[in-house]
Amino acid sequence: MFRLAHISDAHLGPLPDVTYRDLASKRVLGYVNWQRNRRRHMHDAVIDTIVADIKANAPDHLAVTGDLVNLALDGEIEMAKHWLETLGSPQDVSVVPGNHDAYVPGAFDKVCRAWAPWMTGDGVNSPVDRNSFPYLRVRGNVALIGVTTARATAPFMANGFFMEGQAERLGKVLDDAAKQGLFRAIMIHHPPVRGAVQQHKRLFGIARFHKVIRRHGAELVLHGHSHLPSLFSIGARGAKVPVVGVAAAGQAPGGKHPAAQYNLFEIDGEKGAWRVRLTRRGLTGPALPPSDLQTTDLDMPAVKDRELVRS
């Protein structure tokens, strides 16, 4: 059995010192949003509690699906690198960037340099850049496939982009992993399904992503961005591929979004007969430790599009 943990949207704080020059861009809007909202609801102490619970459950691997930072300031990117070092070895932790990690032009390249050890495929020695995605890591009988949708966007927009070049590369990676009989888990920040988020936050290229999945297959898709514990599906070769979201890892109880959670997957079986159990763990109150919120068998027939609800 392979145990895979999944977190997203840590939005690490506090913000480092910000200069007027830093704010001469889209960042000024993000800074105002941080001061008005995120600073009150996104807490490092909450993240620490979630991470401690993950480590106590000792998964085989941890997937982090983006938005480690807020404004993609140089100090934030470096702080996130140090945080990743506390999560675990790059051998045991895989990351894909989110829209906040590519908040302004140039930020994506800085993230690729700083977080490269956690975003590099097996046997790859070249520098990480946009063309490095999707990357492939094989751990046990699981293929961890990192896709990027992160790109700097205009003010008030938080869209993601899945373009043709990456789609072609993803198809090849999925085929190669299938030939090896591996369980294929795709990590992506923006939810690759319609209606999961508002239009200004949606992914461009959803139809393209679905086409790849229908043609080449996959076993599991993990995403963040929505700050919601969700479960959708994509039809592929007569089967349903689960698409699983997660609440923000730093969300304190009492906000408009669910309090911090993480997903823990137990993956067993073999090609054509995989068994996957999802346990959602998280906070239920400000002074309570994380606990099991729901357990779902993802290999049950006719998975329906739905949001997971607390049991």
Sequence and secondary structure as in RCSB ss.txt:
>XXXX:A:sequence
MFRLAHISDAHLGPLPDVTYRDLASKRVLGYVNWQRNRRRHMHDAVIDTIVADIKANAPDHLAVTGDLVNLALDG
EIEMAKHWLETLGSPQDVSVVPGNHDAYVPGAFDKVCRAWAPWMTGDGVNSPVDRNSFPYLRVRGNVALIGVTTA
RATAPFMANGFFMEGQAERLGKVLDDAAKQGLFRAIMIHHPPVRGAVQQHKRLFGIARFHKVIRRHGAELVLHGH
SHLPSLFSIGARGAKVPVVGVAAAGQAPGGKHPAAQYNLFEIDGEKGAWRVRLTRRGLTGPALPPSDLQTTDLDM
PAVKDRELVRS
>XXXX:A:secstr
 EEEEEE      S     TTTTTTTHHHHHHHIIIIIHHHB HHHHHHHHHHHHHH  SEEEE S   SS  HH
HHHHHHHHHHHH  TTTEEE   GGGG STTHHHHHHHHTGGGS  TT  S   GGG SEEEEETTEEEEE    
    TT   EE  HHHHHHHHHHHHHHHHTT EEEEE SS SSTTSS GGG EETHHHHHHHHHHH  SEEE  S
S S EEEEEEETTEEEEEE    TTB TTSSS   EEEEEEEES TT  EEEEEEEE SSTT   EEEEEEETTS
SS   EE    
